[in-house]
Amino acid sequence: MAIRYWLGVVQRDHVLRGVELGIAQLNHGSKQAVSQLREADGLIYYSPRVSWPDGAPLREFTAIGRVADDTVFQDGDGAVMTNAFGEPYRPWRRRVDYDRFAVPTSVRPLIPVLDFTSASPNWGFQLRRGLIELSRNDFETIKAQMRAVL
């Protein structure tokens, strides 16, 4: 199978927790979302806000990595999270090998050059889905920007 590239839309505080645990969780723990990812696929997180639901605006790419394997799993430590409606659930996750040298970077300087942002002034609307596929060019451009400070 060909490698694919993804952009997950998640608030920064959740991204940082996922990086710490070496996992990806998308769309509030949706199995359908993480099941689209395959081993070796690239994943970048975009964080519109610092925290959910009312955190300060951020608009940064906050983490980048590669999907480690083809296993979709639920949190196994017995922890049950609460969704936006106060209902308990166990989120679905994937293991990800994150680039520990990548640094967060603003989307603003990349808007005119990325395929997914330059085609429409309303590019942010598509991010409401929580997960979109990126072109390889967009993935490599964002990756280079996140490593540019080294």
N, C-alpha and C positions, 0 to 999 in steps of 0.2 A: 504494500500500500504506500501511496505517496504521502510524504509529510505535509501536514496542513498547519496553518498558523491562525491563532485565535486571540481575540481581545475580550477579556472578561471585565465587566463593569461592577466594581465592588468598592465600597468606602474604605479609606486607608486603614482605619483601625482593624477591620476584618482582614485586609490583605496582610498586614504585619503579623497578625496571629497565624494566618495560614503559612507564611514564610517560616515562622518560628517552628511550626509543626511539620513543615515539609509536605503540605497538602494544598489542594485546590478545592474550593467549594464555590458554587455559582448559583445565582438565582435563589438565594436563601435555602440552599441545600437540595435543590432539585436534582433528581436522578437523571432526568431527561437531558439536562444541560451538561453534566459531567460525562455522560455516556457518549457524547459526540466526540470527545477527545480520545486520541489513540496514543500509544507508546511512541515517543520521540517527537510528537507534535510540539510546536512552540506555543507558549502562552504568555501573554502580556496582560497585566492588570492596569486598567485606567480607573482612577478614583476621582469622581466628580466632587466628592466631599470628604472631609476628615473623618466624620462618623455619621452613622445613620440614626435617626432620620433627619435631624436638623443641624448637623455639624457645619462648620464653616466651609464655604466653597474652596475647592482645591484645584481641580482640573489638571491632574498630573498622571503620568505613567508611573506606577509605584513599585512594580516588581516584574521580573521576566524570568522565565525558566522553560524547562522541557518536561513533558509528561514522562514519568519514570517507568510505567508499566501499563498493562491493559486492565488492571483491576479497579472496578468501581466498588466502593465499600461504604458502609455506614459507620459512624463513630462507634468504636467498640469499647470505649472506657465506661459505658453505662450512663454517660452524661446525656441529658435530654435538654434540648434548647427550647425556647419559646418563640413562636413566630409573631408577626405583627398583630395578629388577632388574639394573642395570649394563649394559643393552643400549643401543646407540647409536640415535639417532633425530633427525630434523629436524622441529621443531615447526611446526604450522600457526598462522597469525596473521592479524590484521585491523588495519588502520590506525585509530587513534582520536585524535580531537582532545580532549585532556584540559583540564579547567578548572584552570588554573594558580593560581587564587586560592582553591580549595577546600582546606580543612584537615581532617585526620583527625578523626573524632568517634566517641565511644563509642556502641555500640548500646543500652546500658542505659536512658538516658532516653527512648528512642524505642520500647521494647518495648510499652508499653501503647497506643500510638497507630498503629503500623504495621499494615496489613492482614495481612501475612505473619507477624507475630509475636504479635499480640493474640488470634488465633483459637485458639491452642493453647499449653499450657505446654511442649510438646515441639517448638516451632517450629524449633529448631536441627537436628532430624533431616533435614528437607528439604534442608538445605545440603550434605549429603553428596553430592548429585548434582553439585555444582560449579558449576552454572548454573541459576538459576530465573528465571521471568518475574515481574516486579513490576507492581503496578498503577501507573497514572500518579500517583495520590495518594501512594503510598509513595515513588516516585522524587522527586517535588517536595518532600515532607516531609524526606527525607534531604538533598536538595540545599540546602534552606533552612538546615538545621542545619549543614551543612558550610561555609556562607558566613556564618553568624551572627556570627562573631568579627570580621568586617570593619566 
